Amino acid sequence: MKANSVRKISIIGCGWLGKPLAIHLRNAGYEVMATNTSGRSDSELDSSGVKICSLKATSEDLSFSDDAVFFCDVLIINFPPGRNEEKASQHPLQIKLIAEQIRKNKIQRVLFVSSTSVYPDLNTLVDENCEAPPVKASGKALLDAERILRDESGSKVTLIRFAGLIGYDRLPARFLAGKKELKDGQSPVNLIHRDDCIRIIEKIISRDAFGEIYNGVCDQHPLRADFYTRAAMNAGLPLPEFLDLPSDNWKIVSGEKLKNHLQYNYIHPDPMLLI
């Protein structure tokens, strides 16, 4: 199957990123089906021509209201693990159930939206070849989910590891405004705007870039104290106060592979220009 023969795309996970992604891909000419957990119709999706499939999920089972969600040329899996350890541990189990459906329905192309939280803070530059194990429960769950999909789905899986998501109603100014005695002010931040996430996913599909691992992250990595102080200042909020201490928990995530492979230029390369 050639990339230009892709017609049907299904998206499991239609939240903050998934919903505008579904609308964007539909407007680009693809047939799109997206899942939600509410079971209710969505006027924006309906008016865009995106089909809705209801999803009920537990660690033991995934129930879809329409099996056609797996009758697609490309399947995008886009729901994160929970933040606490118990909820995070359910995520690989749910991904395993999806992997079984991928194999059963012989879906050839899968895109899994992961996170740069799979990389620990190594106080250095990290790229897609980094094999150091994550520390946080969510990072461990995502890495397990990645392995399950690649090993058990029988599909060509691309893992897109996005940095911290910002844009629109995710306003960095609110994250740390007014907080005191904050650590790691000298750590570089790894962020990406939602607009770039959507266009990167579209680029992966159009270029048939499956079977890859990519990091999605802004070109620039300002210091945490500089970024959040300016964000609060520009928003007229109380400034955060950082301890004057060196940072020993940081990483700079490299996005060079994605830029080179996909010939992608970021819409928003510098987070400091977004605040």
C-alpha positions in Angstrom: 0.0 0.0 0.0 1.4 3.4 -1.0 1.1 6.4 1.3 -1.1 8.2 -1.1 -3.6 5.2 -1.0 -4.3 5.9 2.7 -8.0 6.8 2.9 -9.3 5.7 6.3 -7.7 6.9 9.6 -8.9 5.9 13.1 -7.9 7.7 16.2 -8.2 6.1 19.6 -8.2 9.0 22.0 -10.0 12.2 21.1 -9.0 14.7 23.8 -7.0 17.8 23.8 -4.8 16.7 20.9 -6.9 14.0 19.3 -10.0 16.1 18.6 -8.3 18.9 16.6 -6.1 16.2 14.9 -9.2 14.4 13.8 -10.7 17.6 12.4 -7.5 18.5 10.7 -7.1 15.1 9.0 -10.7 15.2 7.9 -10.2 18.6 6.4 -7.1 17.2 4.6 -9.4 14.7 2.8 -9.1 11.5 4.9 -12.0 9.5 6.2 -11.7 9.8 10.0 -13.2 7.9 12.8 -12.4 8.9 16.4 -13.3 7.4 19.8 -14.6 9.1 22.8 -15.5 7.8 26.3 -18.6 9.9 26.8 -20.7 8.2 24.3 -22.2 11.6 23.3 -22.1 13.2 19.9 -19.8 16.2 19.4 -21.0 19.1 17.3 -17.5 20.1 16.1 -16.6 16.6 15.0 -20.1 16.0 13.5 -19.9 19.2 11.4 -16.4 18.2 10.2 -17.6 14.8 9.1 -15.6 12.9 11.7 -17.4 9.7 12.7 -17.6 9.0 16.4 -17.1 5.6 18.1 -17.8 5.2 21.8 -15.1 3.6 23.9 -15.4 2.0 27.3 -12.1 1.0 28.8 -10.9 -0.9 31.8 -7.6 -2.7 32.4 -9.3 -6.0 31.5 -11.3 -5.0 28.5 -11.9 -2.4 25.8 -15.3 -2.1 24.3 -16.0 -0.2 21.1 -19.4 0.7 19.9 -18.4 0.3 16.2 -15.9 -2.4 15.1 -15.2 -0.3 12.1 -12.7 1.6 14.2 -10.3 -1.2 13.3 -11.2 -1.1 9.6 -8.6 1.5 8.7 -5.4 2.2 6.8 -3.8 4.0 9.7 -4.5 3.6 13.4 -3.4 6.4 15.7 -3.3 5.6 19.4 -3.4 8.7 21.5 -4.3 8.4 25.1 -1.8 8.8 28.0 -1.3 6.6 31.1 -2.6 7.9 34.4 -0.2 9.9 36.5 -0.3 7.7 39.6 1.4 4.3 39.6 -1.8 2.3 39.8 -3.5 4.0 36.9 -0.2 4.0 34.9 0.2 0.3 35.3 -3.2 -0.2 33.5 -2.0 1.5 30.3 0.2 -1.3 28.9 -2.6 -3.8 29.6 -5.0 -1.6 27.5 -2.4 -1.3 24.8 -2.0 -5.0 24.7 -5.7 -5.4 24.0 -5.4 -2.9 21.1 -2.4 -4.8 19.8 -4.5 -7.9 19.6 -7.1 -6.1 17.5 -4.4 -4.6 15.3 -3.0 -8.1 14.5 -6.5 -9.6 14.1 -7.6 -6.9 11.7 -4.2 -6.8 9.9 -3.8 -3.1 10.2 -0.5 -2.3 8.5 0.3 1.2 9.8 0.1 2.3 13.5 1.2 5.6 15.0 1.5 5.6 18.8 1.6 9.0 20.5 4.2 8.6 23.3 6.2 11.1 25.4 9.7 12.2 26.0 9.0 11.1 29.6 10.4 7.8 28.5 13.9 9.4 28.9 15.3 9.9 32.4 17.1 13.1 33.4 20.7 12.3 32.4 22.0 15.8 32.5 22.9 15.7 28.8 21.4 15.6 25.3 19.2 12.5 24.6 18.0 11.2 21.3 16.0 8.2 20.0 18.9 5.8 20.7 18.8 6.4 24.4 18.1 3.2 26.2 18.4 4.4 29.8 15.2 3.4 31.7 12.7 6.0 32.8 12.1 6.8 36.5 8.5 8.1 36.6 5.6 5.6 36.5 4.1 7.2 33.4 7.4 6.9 31.5 7.7 3.3 32.5 4.1 2.6 31.3 4.7 4.3 28.0 7.9 2.4 27.3 6.2 -0.9 28.1 3.3 0.1 25.8 5.7 1.0 23.0 7.4 -2.4 23.3 4.1 -4.3 23.3 2.9 -2.5 20.2 6.1 -3.1 18.3 6.5 -6.7 19.4 2.8 -8.0 19.4 0.8 -5.9 16.9 2.3 -7.4 13.7 2.2 -3.8 12.3 4.7 -1.2 11.2 4.6 1.1 14.3 5.9 4.6 14.5 6.5 6.0 18.0 6.2 9.8 18.2 7.5 10.9 21.5 6.2 14.5 22.1 7.7 16.8 24.6 5.6 18.9 27.0 2.4 20.0 25.1 1.5 23.7 25.1 -0.7 26.0 23.1 -4.2 27.4 23.2 -5.8 26.8 26.6 -2.6 25.2 28.0 -1.0 28.4 29.2 2.4 28.0 30.8 1.9 31.1 32.8 -0.5 29.3 35.1 1.7 26.3 35.8 4.1 27.9 38.3 2.8 31.4 38.9 3.3 32.6 42.4 5.0 29.5 43.6 8.1 29.8 45.8 11.3 28.0 46.5 11.1 26.1 43.1 14.0 23.9 42.2 15.7 23.3 38.8 15.4 26.8 37.5 18.5 26.3 35.5 17.1 23.2 33.7 16.3 23.5 30.0 12.7 22.9 29.1 11.5 20.5 26.4 8.2 21.7 24.9 6.1 21.5 21.7 3.1 23.4 20.4 -0.1 21.5 19.5 -0.1 22.9 16.0 3.3 21.2 15.4 2.1 17.9 16.8 -0.8 17.8 14.4 1.3 18.7 11.4 4.0 16.2 12.3 1.5 13.4 12.5 0.1 14.4 9.1 3.6 14.4 7.7 4.3 10.9 9.0 1.2 9.7 7.3 1.8 11.5 4.0 5.4 10.4 3.8 4.6 6.8 4.9 7.2 7.1 7.7 6.2 4.0 9.6 8.4 1.7 11.6 10.3 4.7 13.1 10.9 6.4 16.4 10.8 10.2 16.5 11.1 12.9 19.1 8.8 15.9 18.6 10.3 18.9 20.4 10.9 22.6 19.8 14.3 23.6 18.5 15.0 25.9 21.4 15.3 24.9 25.0 15.1 28.0 27.3 15.9 27.7 31.0 13.0 26.8 33.2 13.3 29.9 35.3 13.5 32.2 32.3 10.6 30.6 30.5 8.1 30.5 33.4 9.0 33.9 34.8 8.5 35.5 31.5 5.2 33.6 31.0 3.9 34.8 34.3 5.1 38.4 33.7 3.5 38.6 30.3 0.2 37.3 31.7 0.2 39.7 34.6 0.4 36.9 37.2 2.5 36.6 40.3 6.1 35.6 39.4 7.4 32.2 40.4 10.5 32.3 42.7 13.3 29.8 42.0 16.0 28.8 44.3 19.5 30.0 43.3 20.9 26.5 43.0 22.4 24.5 40.1 20.1 22.0 38.5 21.0 18.3 38.5 17.8 16.9 37.0 17.6 17.8 33.4 17.8 16.6 29.8 17.7 18.2 26.4 15.7 16.2 24.0 17.0 16.2 20.4 14.5 16.5 17.6 17.0 16.4 14.8 16.1 13.0 13.5 12.4 14.0 12.9 13.4 17.2 11.2 15.9 15.4 8.9 13.8 12.4 8.0 10.5 14.3 7.5 12.1 17.5 6.2 10.0 19.3 8.8 10.4 22.9 9.9 8.6 23.9 13.1 5.8 26.4 13.1 6.8 27.3 16.6 10.5 26.6 17.1 11.1 28.8 20.1 8.8 28.4 23.2 9.8 31.9 24.4 7.9 33.4 21.5 4.7 31.7 22.6 4.3 33.5 25.9 
